[in-house]
Amino acid sequence: MVSLPPPDRPRRPDPPRVMAEPPLPGRPVPRPPQTATRAQRLGLALGLTAFLLVGLWAFSAILTPFVLAAVIAYFLDPPASGLVRLGIGRGLSSLLMILAVVGVALLCLLLLYPLLISQVSVLLQRLPSYVVGIGAAVREALAALAQRLGPDVVDNRLQELAVGQAGAIISYLGTSIARLLGGGIALFNVFTLVTVTPVVAFYLLRDWPRMVARLDAWLPRRSAATLRQMARDTDRLLSAWLRGQLLCCALLAIYYATALSLIGLELGLTVGLMAGILSFIPYIGSITGLVTALALALAQYGTWNGVLVVLTIFVFGQVVEGYIIYPRLLGDRVELHAVWVIFALFAGGVAFGFLGVLLAVPLAAFAGVIVRYWLRRYLESPLYLDPPRTG
């Protein structure tokens, strides 16, 4: 049986071809849309990072007032926006906020700096007696220890060495504190901090919404939604930590300065303010203030009763901070671990000085957001969810 070929099917007519019109003279030729490659995106990110690092390294000597002004503008943006919602113009609300900050700073300077200078003079006058008091207290403690353990364990040479080292440490700490407080204003450039920082902060605060909108318009369209979410997470984390930590520092400084002054510690005001301000670095401020206050109490009173009173003040302050102040002001909104904050502050200070300290916490918050974002992507990726092979 011979198979016949299938009958011919009628062919459909080909669609009419549309001839491309030649471009008119003077009109640009349309180009097909281009997509960015992975290498281009990576190169852009690395280029921006390198540009920022080189800029920080090259201009770190003059960037401090500008970065400080940016921190002030970021901190004052919510109250300035609140005044705008009440009907006050953005420029006037920014001016009122900057004038309020400058007024508070000048008031604190006029009230506290003379007291600090007077305490520096008291420290320099009483430093020899402090050394003698510390030596007597250490010698008494070593004598009691020698009676309990025997003279073979704690001999006279060890006692004299300990007394001499304690006196040297107190002398070094006293002169360092006096030099720090006496030349504290010289540590910063007075002209730039007093004149440049408020002016720059005013302009940044006035133009803050427009700058944020302009930066949002510059985001790459493919990753704009992700970058906006990361910026919101960073802002939420950083604002909660910064405002809560500043309130904690202010409350602790007031408490320590008042309590140490009430018990009659001659340098209680200075030590209390120092402990409160340094509480910006977790645990460092409290430990520094405690050690300094204990040494001064031992040098001034010459007995261990005053030391116990100072120790009670700091223990009570830590309990109030850990169980009342910190949970109410910060709570669970802050996802910055204390060790990460300490590392960031010290690393920034070593790398760029005071400028690095200003930039440390914002960069640490942003790095934490990026790490959590990539961790979420990893936990949702086949690299983590790939089941184990069987057989």
Beta strands, then each sheet from edge to edge (+ up, - down):
end
